[in-house]
Each structure stands twice: as C-alpha cells, then as structure tokens.
Amino acid sequence: MVLTNQDMVELVAFRRKLHRMPELSREEAQTAREVQAFLKSTGPDRIITGLGGHGVAAIYDGRAPGPTVMVRSELDGLPIEEISSAPHRSATPGKAHLCGHDGHTAILAALARALGRQRPQRGRVVLMFQPAEEDGSGAAAVVADPKFRQIAPDYAFALHNLPGLPFGKVALADGPVNCASRGMRIVLSGKTAHASMPETGTSPVNAVANLMPALTALGEGGPLDEGFAMITVTHAKVGEAAFGVAPGRAEIWATLRTLTDAGMEDLCARAEHLVLSRAREQGLGVEIAYDDIFHHCENAPEAVAHLQRALTAEGVPFDRGSLPIRASEDFGRFGETASSAMFFLGAGENHPSLHNPDYDFPDDLIGIGARVFLRTLRDLLG
C-alpha cells in the first residue's frame, strides 16, 4: 500500500480545499459531501452517511474473515477568525480549521487511496469521518446511531497533531491520555429593582462575586494524577446593560476538568453543592445545566502495543512525552466499544498552538500519519 508523490500533491490540495471551507460542529454538510466525493474515487465496498449527524464511514472489506479496525478523523472547524496570509486561508469569516481536523481528514483520505488499490487480506477497515468533535457531542452521537451497529469495530485508532512536540515525533502511552471535561452553566434568579432602591429586589451580585473564586478554588489544577481537578470560569453576566436597574438574574459559565470520568462525578457533586448553598444564602433560585461533555480518553494497552510496533517499523520516534494532557477529546467514547488508542503527532516545537488564530496544519504530517496507520492495518489484517 504505497502512496506516490502525485498522491501527496493531491492530498495536500484536498486538505487545503477543506481548510478554505470550515464548518462548525453539527453543520458539516458540505465538508461531508467533499469527503464522500473523494472516497467514491477510491472504490470502497460501502459508504455509510449521516452517522450521528453528518458523519461518513467508508468500509474496505478484506478477502477473509477477521477483525474490524476503525480509524477516525474529525470534520468540524472552530468559531475563530483565522489570521493568515496563506492562499488557502479560511474563506468563511469567523470560522476556521485551527485544530487540524482538515489535516487529520487528509490522512484518512490517504488511507482510502491506499486501500482502494490494495484491500487487507482479512477483516475490514472502516474509515470514520466523525462530526462535532469540538463540542463533545459527535462521537457519542455516532455510537448511539443505529447505523453504527453495521461497523462495530474491534479496534479503533486515531491521532491528533500536537504543537510543542518536535516535528514528526509521537507521544503515546496507555491509560488516560486526555482529561474529562464539561461546561457548567449556572443561572441565578432573583428579582430586579430600581437602582435607587436595590433593597426592594433580590440581586445575584454578591453570589456571583463569591462563586467565581470559590468555584476556582474547588479545582486549582496541579499534577495530572487521579486527584487532578480544575475549574475555569469562562463567562459571567449580571443583569442587563442599564444604569437604572438593579439586576435580578445572572449567569456563570465554568469548565470543569478532571483526569477521569469518576473524578468528574465527584467534582460536579462538589460544585453543585457549593452553588446551591450560596444561592440559598442569598435567597436566589438556581438552575444548573451541562454542555460540551467530554469523557476522558483512555488508551488500551493492546491497541497501544499495535501502534508501537508500527511506529518502530516505520522509524518514527516515540515516547510518552507529556501525556496525559489537560485538553479533552471525544475519541474516548469509542473506547467503550472497542480496544482503542490515540497517538499525538508532533507539529513542531515552535508551531502555533491549537485553536490559535495563526495555526495551520503542517502538510508534511499527512505522509507520516498515513504511514503509521497503514503499517498498523497491515500488521493487524495483513
């Protein structure tokens, strides 16, 4: 399964085409159509569409029975304005591929081209182009989709590029590699009053002023071990933009982060207890909701061993690097149904960070990522 220089030229062009047309989570309709068009040219045995939203899966059957191996990438971009002079910069104001999902998709496109020319000897390969990774809803929606039962992978693999890690070097380890996280939305309800007579109303100001540092104190970070907990207040609003009204409503948004899902349950319970007690003290109503829910991502030792063999065979340097990392990743959902592992591919020590407005996926990573996955598929399926 060899990729030619012409293949790489065309894969880079495909990546840059996707980069110019970013779509946000749950809106990736055009991106999915572009992926489908590319996949059809490789002659898969089946393409499944509409998985968990706009997800697409291409299936390449082997010649004999064997395990199902899934490799996954993501389709969505981010609601951030790109700062770039590159010809392939985003053509959509306020939206951009600043996490590298366009590059990850190009790597799977490379696998599709190779598999179109040479099927595995046994089993089957599923290339999963997943929607809505950035808000944490995509993998869960894919797994819950009845069509996912047609895939039912035995193994699931993925990668994520990682600025700060030397270019082309891989970080890989078993156990937890990405934190669990979720957004906590707190609404405090009182009663408005004339600003000259605030005592006639019930203001949430004191509760907000107390809760923001108190929530942060519940999770102040520290070593990434089983006890790790972090709460980051990301947004707050009190009342309306008016000088004549004492506020009667407030919102606080905070991101909760732990190493494991069990730790998240504990942190949520402690945060909810704190919010409810402060609200009662101030005579306020309270509503709590959660968004952007990410389970922790844990690499299975068996799946890690397969990747390690492939990295060694391809001469790609690797160690555990700085794993685990604080950032979240919804690939962990696939680990609930398959032996799964994700590796992190260095984008360069001085490369702009993920989600920065000047980030762009390094095209030279497409070939490295494809080589590692193709070797893994060859070792597992022949």
QUIBEL-V578833 format. One record per backbone hydrogen bond with DSSP energy under -0.5 kcal/mol. NH is the residue of the N-H (numbers start at 1). CO is the residue of the C=O. Records with the same first field share a line. If there is no record, write none. Layout:
NH = CO, CO
This chain:
8 = 4
9 = 5
10 = 6
11 = 7
12 = 8
13 = 9
14 = 10
15 = 11
16 = 12
17 = 13
18 = 14
19 = 15
20 = 16
21 = 17, 18
22 = 19
27 = 24
29 = 27
32 = 28
33 = 29
34 = 30
35 = 31
36 = 32
37 = 33
38 = 34
39 = 35
40 = 36
41 = 37
42 = 39
43 = 40
44 = 39
45 = 59
46 = 59
48 = 57
50 = 55
51 = 55
52 = 50
53 = 50
55 = 51
56 = 129
57 = 48
58 = 127
59 = 46
60 = 125
61 = 59
62 = 123
63 = 120
64 = 121
69 = 67, 124
70 = 68, 155
71 = 126
72 = 157
73 = 128
75 = 130
77 = 23
78 = 96
80 = 78
83 = 357
84 = 82
89 = 86
91 = 20
93 = 91
95 = 92
96 = 78
98 = 96
104 = 100
105 = 101
106 = 102
107 = 103
108 = 104
109 = 105
110 = 106
111 = 107
112 = 108
113 = 109
114 = 110
115 = 111
116 = 112
117 = 113, 114
118 = 114
122 = 381
123 = 64
124 = 67
125 = 60
126 = 69
127 = 58, 125
128 = 71, 126
129 = 56, 127
130 = 73, 128
136 = 133
137 = 132
138 = 132
141 = 137
142 = 138
143 = 139
144 = 140
145 = 141, 142
148 = 145
149 = 146
150 = 147
151 = 148
152 = 148
154 = 68
155 = 68
156 = 339
157 = 70
158 = 341
159 = 72
160 = 343
162 = 345
164 = 348
165 = 162
168 = 346
169 = 166
170 = 317
171 = 344
172 = 319
175 = 299
177 = 297
178 = 297
179 = 325, 327
180 = 258
181 = 294
182 = 256
183 = 291
184 = 182, 254
185 = 183, 289
186 = 184, 252
187 = 287
188 = 186, 250
189 = 285
190 = 248
191 = 202
193 = 246
195 = 244
197 = 194
198 = 195
200 = 197
201 = 198
202 = 191
208 = 204
209 = 205
210 = 206
211 = 207
212 = 208
213 = 209
214 = 210
215 = 211
216 = 212
217 = 213
218 = 214, 215
219 = 215, 216
221 = 229
225 = 223
228 = 225
229 = 221
230 = 257
231 = 219
232 = 255
233 = 231
234 = 253
235 = 253
237 = 251
239 = 249
242 = 240
246 = 193
250 = 188
251 = 237
252 = 186
253 = 235
254 = 184
255 = 232
256 = 182, 254
257 = 230
258 = 180
259 = 228
264 = 260
265 = 261
266 = 262
267 = 263
268 = 264
269 = 265
270 = 266
271 = 267
272 = 268
273 = 269
274 = 270
275 = 271
276 = 272
277 = 273
278 = 274
279 = 275
280 = 276
281 = 277
282 = 278
283 = 280
284 = 279
285 = 189
287 = 187
289 = 185
291 = 183
294 = 181, 292
297 = 178
298 = 296
299 = 175
300 = 340
304 = 300
305 = 301
306 = 302
307 = 303
308 = 304
309 = 305
310 = 306
311 = 307
312 = 308
313 = 309
314 = 310
315 = 311, 312
316 = 311
317 = 315
319 = 170
323 = 320
325 = 177
332 = 329
333 = 330
334 = 331
335 = 331, 332
336 = 333
337 = 334
338 = 334
339 = 154
340 = 338
341 = 156
343 = 158
344 = 171
345 = 160, 343
346 = 169, 344
347 = 162
348 = 162, 165
351 = 348
355 = 98
356 = 353
359 = 356
363 = 361
365 = 362
366 = 363
368 = 364
369 = 365
370 = 366
371 = 367
372 = 368
373 = 369
374 = 370
375 = 371
376 = 372
377 = 373
378 = 374
379 = 375
380 = 376
381 = 377
382 = 378
